[in-house]
């Protein structure tokens, strides 16, 4: 499946033309203007898409498909480990505790399940330390949301250096789990399938990333929405009469804060941080950082989805209930500070890797300033003549993007229905005028 | 040899206009990004422009920023009408500032503006006449 991503494109979503009827819902929902409707079908501009999944959320036709995995993709592995996002704990009734959920998840067909709340604590410790010791650029930006990272790589490459290069907790948990299981059960590392239970498709980009400097420890990801029904049944089964099958998991209540908006800020206990969630708010804050207005802030916690991962496109429970569920859980476990004196399984691992985030050059990266300038002027000229209604009927989301597409030769001026209408009216009046004069 | 000017645009900056502080440097940045200029260069230009722009807003009455692109460089000149700088040598020192407490309270005036421009540009000139104004010139190589 990872091959599937790199073969077709480097994105975690795929547009299925046979299911698309060309309605403009996705065109208007895309925050980075990366969708066009051509010949009645939506298509993705690969160098613009940031994999936020906003289009997945709004498409009711199932024409935008997340390139995640299903259970069967992992049958080739000797041993399977499921590592769920913390968001999974918030998807059920508030009385269903993480231990029940994890035990039930294992019952649905995994050989082992791993909780990441402890890894979150280690990662936050490392992040907090990195921020305190930072003498370089400010503000530093969190790098745990793959969509935000990709947005910066594609649209704000000059801010890549601001990303905190700390490994994400799910990656850390995966790496440790693979080594641990391999040593404990004498299974080859590559015979272990490590699977992320994900709230969003964009995690697939991190997972598909294999380079010299950085390779993910995951073999794939299954959406929360994909396993939800099976898991729901399993939970009821275990809660009903098999409570003895609920295993013990050492869950950190403090670590659970990682899943909530503002949680990082809270966990690091640094009073000069801000938190931003929701892709449009993220865009706004990145613009502010560009302007230099946040140079005095130490750290910006950034999530593409409202209420961070709880609002992911592949979650099931509505985000407000999920949020309450999470707060209840944090209360239940009752740890409000970094747990002291506990054995930390993760401190020996190298958590910082400066080379994780490369700049992804977009279509525009070039050395030919003169022709780029020519294009820019041409675009300005075309834009000046457009109606600026941003109706989208041409298949480009705004008049400005239409002008850009025009310059790139993808559309013609008369693909603009307002322009076409003007031209037709002109012709009709010419004909009428001609008839009268005869 | 006079370099061929590929693009030129002027911007007005009003003193004390904190609301729009940074907007000129953002416009310049947008243009450079659209042209596919390398991120490192965009970053340097925007830092320099931002500092220069904020200097006008903090200290002067009115400024005109002239932005030029040639084959090899981004060239900025900024002329302002204002109090001028009494001691340029001092102003070029990191941490030296004549900002009022009000400006400092807003998080500006740390005395890093001019040194920052010097650090991030490839060519830098400054002329100033007390109670008339300041003229700033800097250049950043595209490659």
Interface residues (C-beta under 8 A of the other chain):
Chain A: X157 X158 X160 X287 X290 X291 X292 X293 X295 X296 X359 X364 X365 X366 X367 X369 X370 X372 X373 X376
Chain B: X6 X7 X21 X22 X23 X25 X26 X29 X31 X33 X34 X35 X36 X37 X38 X39 X40 X42 X43 X46 X47 X50 X54 X69 X71 X107 X142 X143
